[in-house]
Amino acid sequence: MLAIETASSGGMGIDPALGWLCAFLVVMAVSLTSRINVGILAIVLAWVTGVAIAKLKPTIVFDVFPSSLFLTLLGVTLLFGAAEKNGTLEAITQRLVGACKGVDALMPIAFFLLASAVSAMGPGSIAATALVAPLAMSTGAVTKVRPVLMALMVANGANAGNLSPFSAVGVIVQTQFAKAGLPVEPWRIFFPNFVAHALVAIGAYLLFGGLKLSRKSEGAPASGSAALDWRHWFTLVVLAAWVGAVVVYSVNIGLAAFVAAAADSVSEVVLRDLMSDCFRPPAFLAAGAG
């Protein structure tokens, strides 16, 4: 919601501070009890509360909308939506699993690293978990890895990569640091979070039978992986170029993501279908809460 000072009395005779608090509680309640996109709801309540209760001019409400953050999240979501739609992320996931060569004890570790890498590359922990968890659980069922161990490794891996300079959450954190006047050092933000979740994952590995897996006489056969076709390679080149442009040339991460997504759309990905996937809660939630 709007984080600005308002007058002590509003146009509807309601204390603006109470209005903001009630709006925030409504958003929280809806997020816990329904599948409504609470980001859109937050934007609506910000406008209603700001104009009707706090008597702010609509232009002021519009000015505090985090348009830069919203476009960044939208661009990153669009880019990785393209990579997901054409099967690139799934193909890479399968090949990484195959690299374990059926060694059961390596599976939880591999999925921790995989979830962390996917999360750090841009989608964030929610999308990374949604992508990696189904494959992790099915692989765990074959290899007899305990489901709770596989779930903890994936969840902690996704959270470990969540604050990278390229992830949606990392962008939010950097934006808030800048707004607060604090120095923005992306990697110093990333590494403590990564180490903390890695330590939790190590504890889970030891507690839920990870060492016992190494004492099994035979591992499960390595799962086959589909060959990467030209679309997958093209997407990987686009992603590499996007990361390189951001890291080496300090290109705006959001605008660069839009360019990369547009370039990747030529690999037989239907842009219209991607747009429906882009309007997911994270982008709107961050914008509405900003």
C-alpha positions as CSV (number, residue, x, y, z in Angstrom):
1,M,0.0,0.0,0.0
2,L,1.0,3.7,-0.2
3,A,3.8,4.4,2.2
4,I,3.4,8.1,2.4
5,E,2.2,10.6,5.0
6,T,-1.4,11.6,4.8
7,A,-3.6,14.2,6.4
8,S,-5.0,13.5,9.8
9,S,-8.5,13.6,8.6
10,G,-10.0,12.2,5.4
11,G,-12.9,13.0,3.1
12,M,-15.1,10.2,4.6
13,G,-14.4,11.1,8.2
14,I,-12.1,8.1,8.7
15,D,-8.6,8.4,10.0
16,P,-6.3,7.7,7.0
17,A,-4.0,5.6,9.1
18,L,-6.9,3.4,10.1
19,G,-8.0,3.2,6.4
20,W,-4.5,2.0,5.3
21,L,-4.5,-0.5,8.1
22,C,-7.9,-1.9,7.2
23,A,-7.0,-2.1,3.6
24,F,-3.8,-4.0,4.4
25,L,-5.8,-6.4,6.7
26,V,-8.3,-7.0,3.9
27,V,-5.5,-7.9,1.5
28,M,-3.9,-10.3,4.0
29,A,-7.3,-11.9,4.7
30,V,-8.0,-12.4,1.0
31,S,-4.6,-13.8,0.4
32,L,-5.1,-16.5,3.1
33,T,-8.6,-17.5,2.2
34,S,-8.9,-17.3,-1.6
35,R,-7.0,-17.6,-4.9
36,I,-7.8,-14.0,-5.9
37,N,-4.8,-12.1,-7.2
38,V,-4.2,-9.9,-4.2
39,G,-1.8,-7.7,-6.1
40,I,-4.6,-6.3,-8.2
41,L,-6.8,-6.0,-5.1
42,A,-4.0,-4.1,-3.3
43,I,-3.8,-1.7,-6.3
44,V,-7.5,-1.1,-6.1
45,L,-7.6,-0.6,-2.4
46,A,-4.6,1.8,-2.6
47,W,-6.5,4.0,-5.1
48,V,-9.8,3.9,-3.1
49,T,-8.1,4.5,0.2
50,G,-5.8,7.2,-1.1
51,V,-8.4,9.2,-3.0
52,A,-11.6,8.6,-1.0
53,I,-10.3,8.4,2.6
54,A,-7.0,10.2,2.6
55,K,-8.1,12.8,0.1
56,L,-5.0,12.4,-2.0
57,K,-5.0,13.6,-5.6
58,P,-5.1,10.7,-8.1
59,T,-1.8,11.9,-9.5
60,I,-0.1,11.5,-6.1
61,V,-1.4,7.9,-5.9
62,F,-0.1,7.3,-9.4
63,D,3.3,8.8,-8.7
64,V,4.0,6.4,-5.8
65,F,3.1,3.3,-7.9
66,P,6.4,1.3,-8.3
67,S,6.3,1.3,-12.1
68,S,10.0,0.5,-12.5
69,L,9.7,-2.5,-10.2
70,F,6.5,-3.7,-11.8
71,L,8.0,-3.6,-15.3
72,T,11.1,-5.4,-14.1
73,L,9.1,-8.2,-12.6
74,L,6.9,-8.4,-15.6
75,G,9.8,-8.6,-18.0
76,V,11.6,-11.3,-16.0
77,T,8.4,-13.3,-15.7
78,L,7.8,-13.0,-19.4
79,L,11.3,-14.1,-20.2
80,F,11.3,-17.2,-18.1
81,G,7.7,-17.9,-19.1
82,A,9.1,-18.3,-22.6
83,A,11.8,-20.6,-21.4
84,E,9.3,-22.7,-19.6
85,K,6.8,-22.8,-22.5
86,N,9.3,-24.1,-25.1
87,G,10.5,-26.8,-22.7
88,T,14.0,-25.4,-22.1
89,L,13.9,-25.3,-18.3
90,E,12.4,-28.8,-18.2
91,A,15.1,-30.2,-20.6
92,I,17.9,-28.7,-18.5
93,T,16.4,-30.1,-15.4
94,Q,16.2,-33.6,-16.8
95,R,19.8,-33.4,-18.0
96,L,21.1,-32.3,-14.6
97,V,19.2,-35.1,-13.0
98,G,20.8,-37.5,-15.5
99,A,24.2,-36.2,-14.5
100,C,23.8,-37.8,-11.1
101,K,24.0,-41.2,-12.9
102,G,21.5,-42.8,-10.6
103,V,23.5,-42.2,-7.4
104,D,20.7,-41.9,-4.8
105,A,22.7,-39.9,-2.3
106,L,23.4,-37.2,-4.9
107,M,19.8,-36.7,-5.8
108,P,18.8,-34.4,-2.8
109,I,21.9,-32.4,-3.3
110,A,21.4,-32.0,-7.0
111,F,17.8,-30.8,-6.5
112,F,19.0,-28.3,-3.9
113,L,21.5,-26.9,-6.4
114,L,19.1,-27.0,-9.3
115,A,16.3,-25.2,-7.4
116,S,18.8,-22.6,-6.2
117,A,20.1,-22.0,-9.7
118,V,16.7,-21.8,-11.3
119,S,15.5,-19.4,-8.6
120,A,18.7,-17.3,-8.8
121,M,18.4,-17.0,-12.6
122,G,15.2,-14.9,-12.4
123,P,11.9,-16.6,-11.5
124,G,12.4,-16.5,-7.8
125,S,11.6,-19.2,-5.2
126,I,7.9,-19.7,-6.0
127,A,8.3,-20.3,-9.7
128,A,11.5,-22.4,-9.1
129,T,9.7,-24.6,-6.6
130,A,6.8,-25.1,-9.0
131,L,9.2,-26.1,-11.8
132,V,11.5,-28.3,-9.8
133,A,9.3,-29.9,-7.2
134,P,7.2,-32.2,-9.4
135,L,10.4,-33.7,-11.0
136,A,12.0,-33.9,-7.6
137,M,9.1,-35.8,-6.0
138,S,8.8,-38.2,-8.8
139,T,12.5,-38.9,-8.8
140,G,12.4,-39.3,-5.1
141,A,9.7,-42.0,-5.4
142,V,11.9,-43.9,-7.8
143,T,15.1,-43.6,-5.8
144,K,13.4,-44.2,-2.4
145,V,14.5,-40.8,-1.1
146,R,12.1,-39.7,1.7
147,P,9.6,-37.1,0.3
148,V,10.2,-34.8,3.3
149,L,13.9,-34.7,2.5
150,M,13.3,-34.0,-1.2
151,A,10.8,-31.3,-0.3
152,L,13.1,-29.6,2.2
153,M,16.0,-29.6,-0.3
154,V,13.9,-28.1,-3.1
155,A,12.3,-25.5,-0.8
156,N,15.6,-24.4,0.8
157,G,17.4,-24.5,-2.6
158,A,14.8,-22.2,-4.1
159,N,15.0,-19.8,-1.1
160,A,18.8,-19.9,-1.2
161,G,18.8,-18.4,-4.7
162,N,15.9,-16.1,-4.0
163,L,17.9,-12.9,-3.3
164,S,20.2,-13.1,-6.4
165,P,20.5,-9.8,-8.4
166,F,18.5,-11.4,-11.2
167,S,15.5,-12.9,-9.2
168,A,12.2,-11.2,-8.7
169,V,12.6,-11.0,-4.9
170,G,16.2,-9.8,-5.3
171,V,15.0,-6.9,-7.4
172,I,12.4,-6.0,-4.8
173,V,15.0,-6.1,-2.0
174,Q,17.5,-3.9,-4.0
175,T,14.7,-1.5,-4.8
176,Q,13.7,-1.2,-1.1
177,F,17.4,-0.7,-0.1
178,A,17.7,2.1,-2.6
179,K,14.5,3.8,-1.4
180,A,15.7,3.6,2.1
181,G,19.0,5.3,1.1
182,L,21.1,2.2,1.9
183,P,24.0,1.0,-0.2
184,V,22.9,-1.6,-2.7
185,E,25.4,-4.5,-2.8
186,P,23.5,-7.3,-4.5
187,W,26.0,-10.1,-3.8
188,R,26.5,-9.2,-0.2
189,I,22.7,-9.5,0.1
190,F,22.7,-12.8,-1.7
191,F,25.5,-14.8,0.0
192,P,24.3,-14.7,3.6
193,N,20.9,-15.8,2.6
194,F,22.4,-18.6,0.5
195,V,24.6,-19.8,3.3
196,A,21.8,-19.8,5.8
197,H,19.5,-22.0,3.6
198,A,22.4,-24.2,2.7
199,L,23.1,-24.9,6.4
200,V,19.4,-25.7,6.9
201,A,19.6,-28.1,3.9
202,I,22.6,-29.8,5.3
203,G,20.8,-30.3,8.6
204,A,17.8,-31.8,6.7
205,Y,20.1,-34.0,4.7
206,L,21.7,-35.5,7.8
207,L,18.4,-35.7,9.8
208,F,16.2,-37.3,7.2
209,G,18.4,-40.1,5.9
210,G,20.7,-38.5,3.4
211,L,23.7,-40.4,4.7
212,K,21.9,-43.7,4.6
213,L,21.3,-43.3,0.8
214,S,25.1,-43.4,0.3
215,R,25.2,-46.9,1.9
216,K,22.8,-48.4,-0.6
217,S,24.4,-51.0,-2.8
218,E,22.6,-49.9,-6.0
219,G,21.2,-46.7,-7.1
220,A,18.2,-46.1,-9.3
221,P,18.9,-45.9,-13.0
222,A,19.5,-42.5,-14.3
223,S,16.5,-41.0,-16.0
224,G,16.7,-40.3,-19.7
225,S,16.8,-36.7,-20.8
226,A,15.4,-35.3,-24.0
227,A,17.9,-33.9,-26.5
228,L,18.2,-30.1,-26.7
229,D,16.8,-28.9,-30.0
230,W,17.5,-25.6,-31.7
231,R,14.8,-23.8,-29.7
232,H,16.3,-24.8,-26.4
233,W,19.8,-23.8,-27.5
234,F,18.5,-20.5,-28.8
235,T,16.8,-19.8,-25.5
236,L,19.9,-20.6,-23.6
237,V,21.9,-18.2,-25.8
238,V,19.3,-15.5,-25.1
239,L,19.4,-16.1,-21.4
240,A,23.2,-16.0,-21.4
241,A,23.2,-12.7,-23.4
242,W,20.6,-11.3,-20.9
243,V,22.7,-12.2,-17.9
244,G,25.9,-10.9,-19.6
245,A,24.3,-7.6,-20.5
246,V,23.1,-7.1,-16.9
247,V,26.3,-8.1,-15.2
248,V,28.9,-6.7,-17.6
249,Y,27.2,-3.6,-19.0
250,S,24.8,-2.8,-16.1
251,V,21.8,-2.8,-18.5
252,N,18.4,-2.3,-16.8
253,I,17.4,-5.8,-15.9
254,G,13.7,-5.3,-16.6
255,L,14.0,-3.7,-20.0
256,A,16.7,-6.2,-21.0
257,A,14.3,-9.0,-20.0
258,F,11.6,-7.6,-22.4
259,V,14.2,-7.5,-25.2
260,A,15.3,-11.0,-24.5
261,A,11.7,-12.3,-24.3
262,A,10.9,-10.7,-27.6
263,A,14.0,-12.2,-29.2
264,D,13.1,-15.6,-27.7
265,S,9.6,-15.4,-29.0
266,V,10.8,-16.2,-32.5
267,S,11.6,-19.8,-31.3
268,E,8.0,-20.8,-32.0
269,V,6.7,-19.6,-28.6
270,V,3.3,-17.9,-28.8
271,L,3.7,-14.5,-27.1
272,R,-0.1,-14.3,-26.6
273,D,0.0,-17.5,-24.4
274,L,2.9,-16.1,-22.4
275,M,1.2,-12.9,-21.5
276,S,-1.5,-14.8,-19.6
277,D,1.2,-16.5,-17.5
278,C,3.0,-13.2,-16.9
279,F,0.1,-11.7,-14.9
280,R,0.8,-13.8,-11.9
281,P,0.6,-12.7,-8.3
282,P,4.3,-11.8,-7.7
283,A,4.4,-8.8,-10.1
284,F,1.1,-7.4,-9.1
285,L,1.6,-8.1,-5.4
286,A,4.9,-6.3,-5.4
287,A,3.4,-3.4,-7.2
288,G,0.3,-3.2,-5.1
289,A,2.3,-3.5,-1.8
290,G,4.9,-1.0,-3.0
